[in-house]
Amino acid sequence: LGISYIEVNLSVYQFMHDDLVKRFEEIRTRYGVPVEAINLEITETASAGGASGVAQKMEELRELGYTFSLDDFGTGYSNLVQLINGGYKNIKIDKSFLWDAEKNEAAARLLDTLIRVIRNLGYNIVQEGVETAAQLKRTEASGGNLIQGYYFSRPISKADSITYLKTQLQRTGGGSGPRLEICSVMKDTASALPSELSGVPRRRVLFIVLFGVVDRKSVV
């Protein structure tokens, strides 16, 4: 189905569970998912939650080979030290930056600078909230290389996601405009798999999230 890696959302409450790392490894090995195919997504607020043992569990997961995305950057406990030392794979910029940039020149300059700085640090940018062709164009012009939002798809059901994948992947890499790259969110529910996926390796049978790649190098 063209899934390049699995994006798994983690809340600060999940980090409070002592067996979080053990549980992840149990689920991953049960479905035969290679660790390099999993990227864990946490918010700024969660990443700053030292009291709940977040930093320690993140380090344990990194030692096992997991990577991380920082979600909603710019709306929580933003600081450049965290950005430099966090060791993230992707930085997801909150949609409010993009939407404000359409109405406010100062906000537009801030967004452009923010994307440029983060890209120069070697991280991928995921611009959230891309809903129009104009927003896509702005993100691409600013140097963002991944986008997420209704421009590609609104939230859809599990069954509809299979049809969407099959039709959209026919356009991958061809024609003009951005290519689509697919990633997904792990579900620990083998019994809920749709019949369309019989015969597909279980490590690819996961809830779908869509990122659009706005440059020609696949980074998802």
N, C-alpha and C positions, 0 to 999 in steps of 0.2 A: 504493500500500500504506500510505499515511499516514505514511511516514517523514519526520520533521521535520528531523533532522540526523544526521550520522554521527559516532559516537564511536570514536576510534582510539586504542588503547593503545600507549604508547611506553615501552620500558625504557631504563635507563641505558646498556645495551650498544648499543642502536640509536643513541643520541646520540653514541657514539664514532665512528660512520662519518662521514667528512668530507663525503660526498655526500648526507647525509640530506635536506637541504632540496631539493636538485635532484631526488632520487628521488621525494619527495612530489609535487612539481610535475609530474613526468613522469606519474605514475600518475593524479593528479587530472585533468589535461588529457586523458589518454587516454580516460577514461570520462565526460568531460563533467560532472564534479561541481563546482558552484560553491563557491568557497572558504568562503563564509559557511555552507555546509551541512556543514562539517567542524569538529569540536571534538576536540582532542588531549588525551588523558588520561595524566598522569604521576603517579608516586608522590612522596611527600615526600622520600624518599631520593634519587630521581633529580633532583628540583628543586634539591637542595642540592649537586649534584655539579659544582661549579665547575671542578674539575680536568679533567673530561672535556669541557668546552666546552658544557655544557648551557645555561647562561644565554645565551650568544651565539647558539646555534642557536634557542633559544626566541624571542629578539628578532628574528632573521631571519624566522622563521615568522610572528610577529605582524605584522611589516611587510608581509607578503604577504596578511594578512587572516585568518590562522588564530587560533582562540581555544583556551583551555586549561581543563581540569578538574584539580584537585588531588585525587589518590586517597589513600585510607586516612589521612585527616587524623587526627592524634592519636596515631599509632603510630611515627612516624619522627622527623625533625628539626623538630618543631613549634616555631614561634615566631611571635609576633604581627607582627613586622616583615615577615616573609616573607608572611604573610597579607595585610597591608595593601598591600604593594608588588608582590605577585605578578601582579596583573592577571588573575585567573582568572575564568572564567565560572561554574563550578560548584565547590563544595567537597564532597567525598565523605567523610562521617564514617564511620570504621571501625565495623564491626558490634559490636565488643567493647564500645563505649560503650552501645549499645542493650541488649545482653544483660545487661551488668552493672547497668543501670538497673532491670531487673526484679527484681533481688535485693538492691539496696543503695540506700538513700535518698540517700546522699551522691552516688553515681554518677548517680542520677536528676536531682538538682539541677545537677550539673556538665553533664550532657547538655543540659538545658533552657537553661542559661546559655550554653553553647557555641553552640547553634543560634540563640539570640536575638542574640548578638553578631555572628555571621557574617551573619545576615540583615540586621541593621542596617547592615552594611558594604556591602550591595547585592548580595551573591552569592546564587546559588541553593544550596540544601542538597540533597544526595543522601544520604539515610540508607541505608546498606548493611545487609544482613542482616535485612530485614523478612520474617518468615516466618508471622506470625499476625495475626489481626484486632486483637488487643490491642496488638501492636507497631505496627501501622498507626495505631491510635487515639492511642497515645502520641506518635508522630512528628508527627502532625497537630496535636495539642494543643500540642506544643512549638514549632510554627511551621515545621517542615520542609515543603518544598513538592515534593520529588521523593523517590521511594523505589525501592529496588532489592532484590530478594530472591525467595525461593521462594513468598512470598505470591501472586505473580502467575504465576510459572512457574519450574520447574527448568530446567537446561540441556537444550536439545532439539536434534535434528538439523536440518540445513539444510532437508530436505524437510518435516519436521514444523513448522518455524517458519512456512512459508508457510500451512499450514492454520490454525495458531494465529492468525496475523495476520488472515486472512480472517474467522474467527469472532469474535475479540475486537474488531475494529474496528466490528462491527455494534453493539457496546455503547458505543462512544465517545460521550461527551457526553450519554448518556441515563440515566435511572434514578437511584437513590441510590448513595452511596459514591463512591470515587475513579474518575476517568476514566483511561483508559490512553493514554499517548503513546508512540510508538515511535521509538527511535533505533537505530543499528546500528554495526557495526565493519567498516571497509573491508577487502576481500580482493582482492589483486591476482591473481585467478584467474578470468578470463572463461570458461575452458573448463569450470569446475566448476558453472556455473549450472544449476539444476534446470529441467526442461522446463516446469513450471507457470508459469515467468516469461517464456516467449517472448512478445515483444511489449511487455514492461514495460521502460521506459527503464533502461539499465544503471546509471545513477547511483542507482537505487533497489534494485538487486539486490545486497544485501549481507548479511553475517551479522548475525543479529538479537540485540540486547540490549534488554531491556525496562525502562523506568522507569515508575512510576506517578505520576501527578500528583495530589496530595492537596488542591490548592486548585482553584478554578474557572477560573483564568487559565492558559492554556497557556503553558508556559515552555520546553518541550523543543523 
